[in-house]
Amino acid sequence: MDGAALSRFLSRENVQAAEVNQPARATRRERGKADAVDAEAAAHTVLSGRTVGAVRRRR
């Protein structure tokens, strides 16, 4: 499932989602490139309030 499909699914299910930037390359090299590591970094970003914004909806 791609990001757009996931976003539509979450929206239909009334699940709030946020958009975050990808971590810097240096950070990814330091911590590794695993999905679990990326997910944890994204969660920390959301919990700290440093999100890019709400997920955009298509018209």
PyMOL Python script that loads the backbone (N, CA, C, O; Angstrom):
from pymol import cmd

cmd.read_pdbstr("""\
ATOM      1  N   MET A   1       0.860  -1.167   0.000  1.00  0.00           N
ATOM      2  CA  MET A   1       0.000   0.000   0.000  1.00  0.00           C
ATOM      3  C   MET A   1       0.902   1.225   0.000  1.00  0.00           C
ATOM      4  O   MET A   1       1.831   1.318   0.803  1.00  0.00           O
ATOM      5  N   ASP A   2       0.630   2.157  -0.896  1.00  0.00           N
ATOM      6  CA  ASP A   2       1.432   3.373  -0.927  1.00  0.00           C
ATOM      7  C   ASP A   2       0.882   4.400   0.066  1.00  0.00           C
ATOM      8  O   ASP A   2      -0.172   4.197   0.667  1.00  0.00           O
ATOM      9  N   GLY A   3       1.605   5.490   0.224  1.00  0.00           N
ATOM     10  CA  GLY A   3       1.224   6.506   1.206  1.00  0.00           C
ATOM     11  C   GLY A   3      -0.131   7.125   0.950  1.00  0.00           C
ATOM     12  O   GLY A   3      -0.878   7.397   1.891  1.00  0.00           O
ATOM     13  N   ALA A   4      -0.464   7.355  -0.325  1.00  0.00           N
ATOM     14  CA  ALA A   4      -1.754   7.965  -0.663  1.00  0.00           C
ATOM     15  C   ALA A   4      -2.901   7.026  -0.310  1.00  0.00           C
ATOM     16  O   ALA A   4      -3.918   7.461   0.230  1.00  0.00           O
ATOM     17  N   ALA A   5      -2.740   5.753  -0.611  1.00  0.00           N
ATOM     18  CA  ALA A   5      -3.784   4.778  -0.289  1.00  0.00           C
ATOM     19  C   ALA A   5      -3.953   4.650   1.227  1.00  0.00           C
ATOM     20  O   ALA A   5      -5.073   4.576   1.731  1.00  0.00           O
ATOM     21  N   LEU A   6      -2.847   4.626   1.934  1.00  0.00           N
ATOM     22  CA  LEU A   6      -2.908   4.556   3.390  1.00  0.00           C
ATOM     23  C   LEU A   6      -3.605   5.789   3.955  1.00  0.00           C
ATOM     24  O   LEU A   6      -4.418   5.681   4.873  1.00  0.00           O
ATOM     25  N   SER A   7      -3.292   6.947   3.412  1.00  0.00           N
ATOM     26  CA  SER A   7      -3.916   8.188   3.867  1.00  0.00           C
ATOM     27  C   SER A   7      -5.428   8.159   3.646  1.00  0.00           C
ATOM     28  O   SER A   7      -6.192   8.566   4.522  1.00  0.00           O
ATOM     29  N   ARG A   8      -5.859   7.684   2.488  1.00  0.00           N
ATOM     30  CA  ARG A   8      -7.304   7.589   2.203  1.00  0.00           C
ATOM     31  C   ARG A   8      -7.981   6.611   3.162  1.00  0.00           C
ATOM     32  O   ARG A   8      -9.063   6.888   3.679  1.00  0.00           O
ATOM     33  N   PHE A   9      -7.340   5.473   3.396  1.00  0.00           N
ATOM     34  CA  PHE A   9      -7.903   4.483   4.311  1.00  0.00           C
ATOM     35  C   PHE A   9      -8.054   5.063   5.714  1.00  0.00           C
ATOM     36  O   PHE A   9      -9.113   4.939   6.330  1.00  0.00           O
ATOM     37  N   LEU A  10      -7.003   5.694   6.216  1.00  0.00           N
ATOM     38  CA  LEU A  10      -7.055   6.274   7.559  1.00  0.00           C
ATOM     39  C   LEU A  10      -8.117   7.351   7.652  1.00  0.00           C
ATOM     40  O   LEU A  10      -8.809   7.459   8.665  1.00  0.00           O
ATOM     41  N   SER A  11      -8.252   8.146   6.605  1.00  0.00           N
ATOM     42  CA  SER A  11      -9.268   9.199   6.574  1.00  0.00           C
ATOM     43  C   SER A  11     -10.669   8.600   6.639  1.00  0.00           C
ATOM     44  O   SER A  11     -11.516   9.078   7.393  1.00  0.00           O
ATOM     45  N   ARG A  12     -10.914   7.555   5.850  1.00  0.00           N
ATOM     46  CA  ARG A  12     -12.230   6.890   5.869  1.00  0.00           C
ATOM     47  C   ARG A  12     -12.543   6.309   7.239  1.00  0.00           C
ATOM     48  O   ARG A  12     -13.701   6.269   7.655  1.00  0.00           O
ATOM     49  N   GLU A  13     -11.512   5.860   7.934  1.00  0.00           N
ATOM     50  CA  GLU A  13     -11.697   5.264   9.258  1.00  0.00           C
ATOM     51  C   GLU A  13     -11.654   6.307  10.380  1.00  0.00           C
ATOM     52  O   GLU A  13     -11.689   5.953  11.558  1.00  0.00           O
ATOM     53  N   ASN A  14     -11.579   7.582  10.016  1.00  0.00           N
ATOM     54  CA  ASN A  14     -11.525   8.696  10.977  1.00  0.00           C
ATOM     55  C   ASN A  14     -10.334   8.603  11.923  1.00  0.00           C
ATOM     56  O   ASN A  14     -10.438   8.910  13.111  1.00  0.00           O
ATOM     57  N   VAL A  15      -9.200   8.173  11.375  1.00  0.00           N
ATOM     58  CA  VAL A  15      -7.958   8.111  12.150  1.00  0.00           C
ATOM     59  C   VAL A  15      -7.133   9.343  11.802  1.00  0.00           C
ATOM     60  O   VAL A  15      -6.872   9.613  10.630  1.00  0.00           O
ATOM     61  N   GLN A  16      -6.729  10.081  12.813  1.00  0.00           N
ATOM     62  CA  GLN A  16      -5.942  11.290  12.594  1.00  0.00           C
ATOM     63  C   GLN A  16      -4.525  10.912  12.197  1.00  0.00           C
ATOM     64  O   GLN A  16      -3.908  10.052  12.826  1.00  0.00           O
ATOM     65  N   ALA A  17      -4.005  11.554  11.154  1.00  0.00           N
ATOM     66  CA  ALA A  17      -2.648  11.280  10.683  1.00  0.00           C
ATOM     67  C   ALA A  17      -1.913  12.603  10.515  1.00  0.00           C
ATOM     68  O   ALA A  17      -2.534  13.645  10.306  1.00  0.00           O
ATOM     69  N   ALA A  18      -0.595  12.557  10.606  1.00  0.00           N
ATOM     70  CA  ALA A  18       0.229  13.756  10.450  1.00  0.00           C
ATOM     71  C   ALA A  18       1.329  13.467   9.443  1.00  0.00           C
ATOM     72  O   ALA A  18       1.738  12.320   9.263  1.00  0.00           O
ATOM     73  N   GLU A  19       1.796  14.507   8.796  1.00  0.00           N
ATOM     74  CA  GLU A  19       2.883  14.375   7.831  1.00  0.00           C
ATOM     75  C   GLU A  19       4.174  14.856   8.479  1.00  0.00           C
ATOM     76  O   GLU A  19       4.205  15.919   9.099  1.00  0.00           O
ATOM     77  N   VAL A  20       5.230  14.077   8.336  1.00  0.00           N
ATOM     78  CA  VAL A  20       6.534  14.441   8.888  1.00  0.00           C
ATOM     79  C   VAL A  20       7.581  14.386   7.785  1.00  0.00           C
ATOM     80  O   VAL A  20       7.430  13.658   6.804  1.00  0.00           O
ATOM     81  N   ASN A  21       8.632  15.156   7.957  1.00  0.00           N
ATOM     82  CA  ASN A  21       9.743  15.121   7.009  1.00  0.00           C
ATOM     83  C   ASN A  21      10.579  13.873   7.234  1.00  0.00           C
ATOM     84  O   ASN A  21      10.596  13.307   8.327  1.00  0.00           O
ATOM     85  N   GLN A  22      11.262  13.459   6.195  1.00  0.00           N
ATOM     86  CA  GLN A  22      12.190  12.339   6.300  1.00  0.00           C
ATOM     87  C   GLN A  22      13.388  12.786   7.139  1.00  0.00           C
ATOM     88  O   GLN A  22      13.809  13.939   7.037  1.00  0.00           O
ATOM     89  N   PRO A  23      13.936  11.910   7.953  1.00  0.00           N
ATOM     90  CA  PRO A  23      15.109  12.298   8.739  1.00  0.00           C
ATOM     91  C   PRO A  23      16.297  12.641   7.833  1.00  0.00           C
ATOM     92  O   PRO A  23      16.382  12.168   6.700  1.00  0.00           O
ATOM     93  N   ALA A  24      17.186  13.448   8.335  1.00  0.00           N
ATOM     94  CA  ALA A  24      18.379  13.819   7.570  1.00  0.00           C
ATOM     95  C   ALA A  24      19.191  12.571   7.255  1.00  0.00           C
ATOM     96  O   ALA A  24      19.169  11.600   8.011  1.00  0.00           O
ATOM     97  N   ARG A  25      19.900  12.602   6.147  1.00  0.00           N
ATOM     98  CA  ARG A  25      20.694  11.439   5.736  1.00  0.00           C
ATOM     99  C   ARG A  25      21.709  11.029   6.790  1.00  0.00           C
ATOM    100  O   ARG A  25      21.919   9.840   7.028  1.00  0.00           O
ATOM    101  N   ALA A  26      22.328  11.996   7.411  1.00  0.00           N
ATOM    102  CA  ALA A  26      23.328  11.691   8.441  1.00  0.00           C
ATOM    103  C   ALA A  26      22.675  10.928   9.594  1.00  0.00           C
ATOM    104  O   ALA A  26      23.251   9.978  10.125  1.00  0.00           O
ATOM    105  N   THR A  27      21.484  11.346   9.970  1.00  0.00           N
ATOM    106  CA  THR A  27      20.767  10.677  11.060  1.00  0.00           C
ATOM    107  C   THR A  27      20.408   9.255  10.661  1.00  0.00           C
ATOM    108  O   THR A  27      20.543   8.327  11.458  1.00  0.00           O
ATOM    109  N   ARG A  28      19.949   9.086   9.424  1.00  0.00           N
ATOM    110  CA  ARG A  28      19.589   7.740   8.952  1.00  0.00           C
ATOM    111  C   ARG A  28      20.809   6.827   8.909  1.00  0.00           C
ATOM    112  O   ARG A  28      20.715   5.646   9.246  1.00  0.00           O
ATOM    113  N   ARG A  29      21.947   7.366   8.497  1.00  0.00           N
ATOM    114  CA  ARG A  29      23.173   6.554   8.463  1.00  0.00           C
ATOM    115  C   ARG A  29      23.579   6.157   9.876  1.00  0.00           C
ATOM    116  O   ARG A  29      24.025   5.034  10.115  1.00  0.00           O
ATOM    117  N   GLU A  30      23.420   7.085  10.799  1.00  0.00           N
ATOM    118  CA  GLU A  30      23.819   6.847  12.183  1.00  0.00           C
ATOM    119  C   GLU A  30      22.927   5.809  12.862  1.00  0.00           C
ATOM    120  O   GLU A  30      23.416   4.936  13.578  1.00  0.00           O
ATOM    121  N   ARG A  31      21.634   5.908  12.636  1.00  0.00           N
ATOM    122  CA  ARG A  31      20.672   5.038  13.313  1.00  0.00           C
ATOM    123  C   ARG A  31      20.311   3.788  12.524  1.00  0.00           C
ATOM    124  O   ARG A  31      19.747   2.846  13.080  1.00  0.00           O
ATOM    125  N   GLY A  32      20.626   3.772  11.251  1.00  0.00           N
ATOM    126  CA  GLY A  32      20.245   2.647  10.401  1.00  0.00           C
ATOM    127  C   GLY A  32      19.093   3.029   9.492  1.00  0.00           C
ATOM    128  O   GLY A  32      18.485   4.088   9.644  1.00  0.00           O
ATOM    129  N   LYS A  33      18.803   2.147   8.543  1.00  0.00           N
ATOM    130  CA  LYS A  33      17.787   2.454   7.547  1.00  0.00           C
ATOM    131  C   LYS A  33      16.606   1.486   7.625  1.00  0.00           C
ATOM    132  O   LYS A  33      15.998   1.183   6.598  1.00  0.00           O
ATOM    133  N   ALA A  34      16.281   1.012   8.778  1.00  0.00           N
ATOM    134  CA  ALA A  34      15.185   0.069   8.953  1.00  0.00           C
ATOM    135  C   ALA A  34      13.854   0.812   9.084  1.00  0.00           C
ATOM    136  O   ALA A  34      13.800   1.935   9.585  1.00  0.00           O
ATOM    137  N   ASP A  35      12.791   0.165   8.625  1.00  0.00           N
ATOM    138  CA  ASP A  35      11.459   0.762   8.744  1.00  0.00           C
ATOM    139  C   ASP A  35      11.086   1.019  10.189  1.00  0.00           C
ATOM    140  O   ASP A  35      10.461   2.034  10.498  1.00  0.00           O
ATOM    141  N   ALA A  36      11.459   0.117  11.074  1.00  0.00           N
ATOM    142  CA  ALA A  36      11.130   0.293  12.492  1.00  0.00           C
ATOM    143  C   ALA A  36      11.818   1.531  13.057  1.00  0.00           C
ATOM    144  O   ALA A  36      11.233   2.253  13.864  1.00  0.00           O
ATOM    145  N   VAL A  37      13.040   1.775  12.643  1.00  0.00           N
ATOM    146  CA  VAL A  37      13.777   2.960  13.103  1.00  0.00           C
ATOM    147  C   VAL A  37      13.107   4.220  12.565  1.00  0.00           C
ATOM    148  O   VAL A  37      12.950   5.201  13.291  1.00  0.00           O
ATOM    149  N   ASP A  38      12.709   4.194  11.285  1.00  0.00           N
ATOM    150  CA  ASP A  38      12.015   5.346  10.691  1.00  0.00           C
ATOM    151  C   ASP A  38      10.678   5.600  11.390  1.00  0.00           C
ATOM    152  O   ASP A  38      10.314   6.750  11.639  1.00  0.00           O
ATOM    153  N   ALA A  39       9.949   4.530  11.705  1.00  0.00           N
ATOM    154  CA  ALA A  39       8.659   4.675  12.378  1.00  0.00           C
ATOM    155  C   ALA A  39       8.826   5.285  13.764  1.00  0.00           C
ATOM    156  O   ALA A  39       8.037   6.136  14.174  1.00  0.00           O
ATOM    157  N   GLU A  40       9.847   4.850  14.474  1.00  0.00           N
ATOM    158  CA  GLU A  40      10.086   5.404  15.805  1.00  0.00           C
ATOM    159  C   GLU A  40      10.468   6.876  15.724  1.00  0.00           C
ATOM    160  O   GLU A  40      10.019   7.680  16.541  1.00  0.00           O
ATOM    161  N   ALA A  41      11.294   7.234  14.745  1.00  0.00           N
ATOM    162  CA  ALA A  41      11.680   8.643  14.562  1.00  0.00           C
ATOM    163  C   ALA A  41      10.454   9.486  14.214  1.00  0.00           C
ATOM    164  O   ALA A  41      10.306  10.604  14.709  1.00  0.00           O
ATOM    165  N   ALA A  42       9.579   8.955  13.367  1.00  0.00           N
ATOM    166  CA  ALA A  42       8.357   9.691  13.003  1.00  0.00           C
ATOM    167  C   ALA A  42       7.458   9.887  14.221  1.00  0.00           C
ATOM    168  O   ALA A  42       6.881  10.958  14.411  1.00  0.00           O
ATOM    169  N   ALA A  43       7.345   8.845  15.042  1.00  0.00           N
ATOM    170  CA  ALA A  43       6.525   8.952  16.252  1.00  0.00           C
ATOM    171  C   ALA A  43       7.078  10.008  17.201  1.00  0.00           C
ATOM    172  O   ALA A  43       6.319  10.793  17.768  1.00  0.00           O
ATOM    173  N   HIS A  44       8.389  10.030  17.374  1.00  0.00           N
ATOM    174  CA  HIS A  44       9.007  11.052  18.232  1.00  0.00           C
ATOM    175  C   HIS A  44       8.747  12.452  17.679  1.00  0.00           C
ATOM    176  O   HIS A  44       8.499  13.387  18.440  1.00  0.00           O
ATOM    177  N   THR A  45       8.804  12.593  16.361  1.00  0.00           N
ATOM    178  CA  THR A  45       8.548  13.892  15.732  1.00  0.00           C
ATOM    179  C   THR A  45       7.122  14.351  16.003  1.00  0.00           C
ATOM    180  O   THR A  45       6.897  15.506  16.364  1.00  0.00           O
ATOM    181  N   VAL A  46       6.165  13.456  15.831  1.00  0.00           N
ATOM    182  CA  VAL A  46       4.755  13.806  16.060  1.00  0.00           C
ATOM    183  C   VAL A  46       4.522  14.150  17.522  1.00  0.00           C
ATOM    184  O   VAL A  46       3.862  15.145  17.824  1.00  0.00           O
ATOM    185  N   LEU A  47       5.054  13.342  18.437  1.00  0.00           N
ATOM    186  CA  LEU A  47       4.841  13.590  19.863  1.00  0.00           C
ATOM    187  C   LEU A  47       5.490  14.888  20.333  1.00  0.00           C
ATOM    188  O   LEU A  47       5.031  15.500  21.298  1.00  0.00           O
ATOM    189  N   SER A  48       6.557  15.308  19.654  1.00  0.00           N
ATOM    190  CA  SER A  48       7.214  16.551  20.049  1.00  0.00           C
ATOM    191  C   SER A  48       6.562  17.779  19.415  1.00  0.00           C
ATOM    192  O   SER A  48       6.917  18.912  19.739  1.00  0.00           O
ATOM    193  N   GLY A  49       5.603  17.550  18.508  1.00  0.00           N
ATOM    194  CA  GLY A  49       4.890  18.671  17.880  1.00  0.00           C
ATOM    195  C   GLY A  49       5.603  19.261  16.680  1.00  0.00           C
ATOM    196  O   GLY A  49       5.244  20.352  16.238  1.00  0.00           O
ATOM    197  N   ARG A  50       6.598  18.580  16.137  1.00  0.00           N
ATOM    198  CA  ARG A  50       7.353  19.119  15.005  1.00  0.00           C
ATOM    199  C   ARG A  50       6.885  18.533  13.668  1.00  0.00           C
ATOM    200  O   ARG A  50       7.704  18.233  12.800  1.00  0.00           O
ATOM    201  N   THR A  51       5.581  18.373  13.505  1.00  0.00           N
ATOM    202  CA  THR A  51       5.066  17.819  12.261  1.00  0.00           C
ATOM    203  C   THR A  51       5.034  18.883  11.174  1.00  0.00           C
ATOM    204  O   THR A  51       5.040  20.082  11.454  1.00  0.00           O
ATOM    205  N   VAL A  52       4.998  18.421   9.928  1.00  0.00           N
ATOM    206  CA  VAL A  52       4.896  19.327   8.786  1.00  0.00           C
ATOM    207  C   VAL A  52       3.470  19.834   8.683  1.00  0.00           C
ATOM    208  O   VAL A  52       3.251  20.996   8.342  1.00  0.00           O
ATOM    209  N   GLY A  53       2.515  18.998   8.967  1.00  0.00           N
ATOM    210  CA  GLY A  53       1.114  19.387   8.923  1.00  0.00           C
ATOM    211  C   GLY A  53       0.227  18.168   8.839  1.00  0.00           C
ATOM    212  O   GLY A  53       0.689  17.030   8.922  1.00  0.00           O
ATOM    213  N   ALA A  54      -1.042  18.424   8.674  1.00  0.00           N
ATOM    214  CA  ALA A  54      -1.996  17.327   8.503  1.00  0.00           C
ATOM    215  C   ALA A  54      -1.820  16.732   7.119  1.00  0.00           C
ATOM    216  O   ALA A  54      -1.336  17.398   6.204  1.00  0.00           O
ATOM    217  N   VAL A  55      -2.208  15.499   6.970  1.00  0.00           N
ATOM    218  CA  VAL A  55      -2.125  14.851   5.666  1.00  0.00           C
ATOM    219  C   VAL A  55      -3.090  15.555   4.730  1.00  0.00           C
ATOM    220  O   VAL A  55      -4.241  15.821   5.076  1.00  0.00           O
ATOM    221  N   ARG A  56      -2.592  15.850   3.531  1.00  0.00           N
ATOM    222  CA  ARG A  56      -3.421  16.566   2.550  1.00  0.00           C
ATOM    223  C   ARG A  56      -4.393  15.607   1.888  1.00  0.00           C
ATOM    224  O   ARG A  56      -4.061  14.454   1.613  1.00  0.00           O
ATOM    225  N   ARG A  57      -5.573  16.090   1.640  1.00  0.00           N
ATOM    226  CA  ARG A  57      -6.592  15.281   0.949  1.00  0.00           C
ATOM    227  C   ARG A  57      -6.676  15.687  -0.506  1.00  0.00           C
ATOM    228  O   ARG A  57      -6.525  16.860  -0.850  1.00  0.00           O
ATOM    229  N   ARG A  58      -6.917  14.708  -1.351  1.00  0.00           N
ATOM    230  CA  ARG A  58      -7.152  14.996  -2.771  1.00  0.00           C
ATOM    231  C   ARG A  58      -8.545  15.541  -2.942  1.00  0.00           C
ATOM    232  O   ARG A  58      -9.443  15.267  -2.146  1.00  0.00           O
ATOM    233  N   ARG A  59      -8.710  16.303  -3.973  1.00  0.00           N
ATOM    234  CA  ARG A  59     -10.063  16.824  -4.280  1.00  0.00           C
ATOM    235  C   ARG A  59     -10.754  15.950  -5.256  1.00  0.00           C
ATOM    236  O   ARG A  59     -11.894  16.224  -5.632  1.00  0.00           O
TER     237      ARG A  59
END
""", "prot")
cmd.dss("prot")
cmd.show_as("cartoon", "prot")
cmd.util.cbc("prot")
cmd.orient("prot")
